């Protein structure tokens, strides 16, 4: 397939696009309902966050994806610079043991890089790295602000709890058939 492209840039844009399509497909009935005006602003915020998460989903990967992690297998959280280590505090806040000996994974790199990006742009006022990463990995919990957004939307759509809504959004970005796999399968076909 001489015209196919497999750059990380095109893949990230593709995952962002597919994430938006999946979101719209899942919430199509809500968008078409009379209740949409009550939840439109909040649903738009979720839509944007899902797309941003899709765009940034591979940010923590080095060259060649997961294979890169084995190169840094010996690195620990304590090896990060202090300004990158601070955003990780909340990841281990519930654990009593010292987290500085935890092995680093691409999710840690993603969280640290997303934190830096959001802090250097105006996106930080809308989303936190926690909110983006909670859609990408189950080890991350949403911020209080994002939890309240999920609560409001779940109340208006009548589809269950905020936890079930979060589960649906996570499935768009991290499941057996997620936007990541759909994009590269379309790209490879």
C-alpha atoms as one frame of an Amber mdcrd trajectory, in Angstrom:
protein
   0.000   0.000   0.000   2.268   2.775  -1.230  -0.172   5.530  -0.257  -0.763
   4.357   3.326   0.721   6.420   6.116   1.754   5.166   9.511   3.213   8.229
  11.160   2.429   8.877  14.799   1.068  12.280  13.772  -1.473  10.878  11.311
  -2.376   8.061  13.691  -2.964  10.502  16.576  -5.187  12.657  14.391  -6.993
   9.507  13.252  -7.611   8.331  16.813  -8.909  11.785  17.733 -11.305  11.643
  14.763 -12.475   8.074  15.446 -12.947   8.932  19.151 -15.270  11.764  18.166
 -17.202   9.521  15.785 -17.636   6.828  18.440 -18.751   9.432  20.984 -21.342
  10.831  18.572 -22.560   7.356  17.722 -22.982   6.415  21.383 -24.746   9.671
  22.306 -26.729  10.049  19.064 -30.064   9.399  20.812 -29.297  12.040  23.444
 -28.253  14.562  20.777 -31.521  13.948  18.917 -33.700  14.133  22.050 -35.563
  17.010  23.659 -33.204  16.778  26.665 -30.207  17.765  24.549 -30.551  21.485
  25.291 -30.253  20.740  29.026 -27.056  18.752  28.624 -25.558  20.240  25.439
 -22.813  22.292  27.102 -21.716  19.438  29.379 -21.872  16.867  26.583 -19.794
  19.175  24.380 -17.169  19.342  27.153 -17.056  15.542  27.361 -16.810  15.318
  23.579 -13.827  17.688  23.534 -12.099  15.839  26.361 -12.557  12.488  24.609
 -11.077  13.918  21.401  -8.129  15.501  23.234  -7.519  12.169  24.980  -7.539
  10.463  21.589  -5.067  12.988  20.211  -2.677  12.558  23.149  -3.163   8.820
  23.762   0.330   7.794  22.581   2.220  10.779  23.942   4.124   8.777  26.559
   5.330   6.164  24.105   8.836   6.399  22.817   9.882   5.229  19.371   8.334
   1.853  18.434   5.600   2.126  21.057   5.589  -0.364  23.949   8.991  -1.759
  22.981  10.495   1.539  24.152   9.460   0.851  27.752  11.908  -2.025  28.088
  14.790   0.395  27.453  13.830   2.391  30.545  12.861  -0.618  32.624  15.297
   0.316  35.388  14.054   3.892  35.773  12.014   4.730  38.856   9.704   7.617
  39.621  12.505   9.130  41.706  14.617   9.421  38.525  12.252  12.016  37.057
  13.055  15.674  37.404  11.185  17.215  40.320   8.903  19.276  38.063   7.793
  16.120  36.248   7.602  14.057  39.427   5.197  16.396  41.225   2.206  15.637
  38.968   2.575  11.968  39.869   1.991  12.599  43.579  -1.741  12.006  43.285
  -1.262   8.689  41.461   0.166   7.142  44.592  -1.489   9.328  47.225  -3.630
   6.462  48.491  -0.647   4.147  48.929   1.284   4.206  52.171   4.581   2.982
  50.741   7.072   5.326  49.149   6.154   5.591  45.479   9.588   6.807  44.369
  10.627   3.178  43.819   7.750   2.472  41.427   8.845   1.512  37.915   7.945
   4.027  35.245   5.494   3.087  32.499   4.384   4.997  29.429   1.314   6.171
  31.346   3.610   8.038  33.756   5.376   9.729  30.861   2.017  10.570  29.289
   0.711  12.093  32.488   3.848  14.163  33.044   3.941  15.400  29.429   0.204
  16.154  29.327   0.565  18.099  32.588   3.327  20.206  31.098   1.378  20.793
  27.855  -1.800  21.807  29.685   0.094  24.103  32.035   1.707  25.879  29.083
  -1.530  26.344  27.131  -4.972  27.720  27.849  -6.398  24.176  27.861  -5.453
  23.845  31.533  -8.486  25.886  32.550 -10.793  23.342  30.904  -9.124  19.984
  31.502  -6.571  18.525  33.838  -4.058  15.832  32.992  -6.007  13.621  35.393
  -9.174  14.050  33.328  -7.446  13.176  30.085  -5.472  10.275  31.552  -8.472
   8.816  33.410  -9.969   8.075  30.005  -6.776   6.350  28.869  -5.838   4.250
  31.888  -7.828   2.849  34.813  -5.071   3.743  37.309  -5.981   7.410  36.971
  -9.011   8.863  38.717 -10.893  11.897  37.382 -10.692  15.255  39.113 -13.604
  16.445  41.244 -14.616  18.910  38.504 -14.676  16.137  35.892 -16.589  13.812
  38.255 -19.213  16.518  38.715 -19.456  16.912  34.925 -19.980  13.147  34.578
 -22.620  13.267  37.299 -24.574  16.063  35.579 -24.510  14.313  32.214 -25.488
  10.919  33.636 -28.448  12.522  35.449 -29.751  14.128  32.247 -29.317  11.164
  29.943 -30.826   8.701  32.424 -28.358   6.007  31.472 -26.931   5.105  34.854
 -24.310   6.399  37.206 -21.316   8.648  36.577 -19.132   5.543  36.961 -20.955
   3.745  34.160 -20.677   6.851  31.977 -16.952   7.031  32.720 -16.699   3.359
  31.761 -18.333   4.066  28.399 -15.957   6.963  27.717 -12.946   4.843  28.724
 -14.088   2.099  26.354 -13.881   4.565  23.459 -10.190   5.076  24.193  -9.041
   1.920  25.939 -10.760  -1.385  25.258 -10.487  -4.417  23.004 -11.995  -2.480
  20.111 -11.135   1.150  20.803 -10.416   4.193  18.656  -6.701   3.358  18.654
  -7.201  -0.104  17.170  -9.939   1.047  14.810  -7.660   3.741  13.385  -4.685
   1.495  12.769  -6.870  -1.290  11.393  -8.380   1.167   8.907  -4.885   2.453
   8.132  -3.493  -1.071   7.582  -6.421  -2.253   5.473
